[in-house]
Amino acid sequence: MSEALSHTTFNVKQIRKDFPILKRKVNGKPLIYFDNAATSQTPQQVIDTIVDYYSNYNANIHRGVHALSQEATDAYEQARIKIQKHFNAAKAYEIIFTSGTTHGINLVANGFSSLLKKGDEIIVSALEHHSNIVPWQMLCESTGAVLKVIPMNTNGDLVLSEFDKLLNQNTKLVFVNHISNALGTINPIETIIEKAHKVGAAVLVDGAQSCPHIKPDVQALDVDFYVCSAHKICGPTGIGMLYGKEEWLKKLPPYQGGGEMIAEVSFEKTTYADLPHKFEAGTPNVCGGIAFGAAIDYMNSIGFDAIVQYEHELLVYATKQLQNIEGLTIYGTSEHKTSVISFNVGNIHPYDIGTILDKMGIAVRTGHHCAQPIMDFYKIPGTIRASFMFYNTKEEIDIFISALKKAILMLS
Ligand SMILES: *Cc1c(COP(=O)(O)O)cnc(C)c1O
């Protein structure tokens, strides 16, 4: 789309006013926040939702006959419906509130421990976050199932021809992230899901990185499970969601026992509540769920098409400038990637550059980004990662580039 159109449809100056934190200074310099892949910032609309909840209708839900409890229950269930519509789930009860992506993955892994047997196979990708590796290793240990890995190439793309070779009648589960948090690669999940279903395997997609940038349609994808965290999509921490197809959620046993997840309890036998409550033991994060809904509303008010287009402009703009810096290597050069740039400069330790950038008010991430196998692949200890959201600007990228050049001079 043309520059002119993108500028008329995307008013970043106006959008930035929604984020109070973007006005603050760090070390005397205006904050430049490029650590969005770790967590996103929170707009006033979501902050107001949280304040409104605790100021006006804080109550436990699904239990009380009193007005506050009913208002809170209604708002919480409305949020579930908002999330259902956003992801295009067929049923609201296919949306399970969790504490985040990690919780959702563990819930599914735990459920499968009763469905797998020795010799069954689980496939993960080489691009996974630790939270999408460790639960499966634990599951394999407890069931005798075998973990296999789809390899990656130097661009940071998965090698799908190798995936074909790993698939067979023993494959029961495939787990892959939609977008790599370390490299920004957008994985071809449509193809992966289709191939996995041909051998009868279920697929879980980790959408932690995709939800802020892409609006997934879980029915069109025909994905079995999809997980994400609200804090990466302008919502609060401590809340997320698991989408599961009804047939799968019915098959999986509950994850935790407690209040709210039961139909009837006696010491002889307890029967479980219907979906989604079967997986929501105890008092949930009521305020978080409602604020998650507000974050979804906020993102949709800007519009995902506009977000994707603008962030791509930022990615192209920053990549070009970084490529001009001598000795700088970008890791993850897939043609299909979001606004995440992982890089190193010569032999300078990422941490040293990160520390100097922080002195100049610029927040980037340094380290292995919870994806050590990717760092091992490139034989590096870590990278510097700049990740952009729709509230970042080209002016910020200019400041970042000149600060980076200063840091390199100081360190070499
Ligand atoms: C952030 C992230 C996670 C973990 O999310 P939590 O909110 O910490 O549970 C998992 N996978 C990917 C790809 C992520 O980016």
The ligand as a Tripos MOL2 file, in Angstrom:
@<TRIPOS>MOLECULE
LIG
   15    15     1     0     0
SMALL
NO_CHARGES

@<TRIPOS>ATOM
      1 C1          6.1120  -14.7490   25.8360 C.3       1 LIG1
      2 C2          6.0480  -16.0490   25.1730 C.ar      1 LIG1
      3 C3          5.6690  -17.2100   25.8590 C.ar      1 LIG1
      4 C4          5.3930  -17.2180   27.3360 C.3       1 LIG1
      5 O1          4.3300  -16.3900   27.6790 O.3       1 LIG1
      6 P1          3.9990  -16.1530   29.2250 P.3       1 LIG1
      7 O2          3.0810  -14.9820   29.2100 O.co2     1 LIG1
      8 O3          5.2980  -15.8680   29.9080 O.co2     1 LIG1
      9 O4          3.3560  -17.3920   29.7280 O.co2     1 LIG1
     10 C5          5.5820  -18.3880   25.1570 C.ar      1 LIG1
     11 N1          5.8500  -18.4440   23.8410 N.ar      1 LIG1
     12 C6          6.2220  -17.3580   23.1370 C.ar      1 LIG1
     13 C7          6.4710  -17.4730   21.6760 C.3       1 LIG1
     14 C8          6.3290  -16.1250   23.7830 C.ar      1 LIG1
     15 O5          6.7000  -15.0520   23.0830 O.3       1 LIG1
@<TRIPOS>BOND
     1     1     2 1
     2     2     3 ar
     3     2    14 ar
     4     3     4 1
     5     3    10 ar
     6     4     5 1
     7     5     6 1
     8     6     7 2
     9     6     8 1
    10     6     9 1
    11    10    11 ar
    12    11    12 ar
    13    12    13 1
    14    12    14 ar
    15    14    15 1
@<TRIPOS>SUBSTRUCTURE
     1 LIG1         1 GROUP 0 **** ****
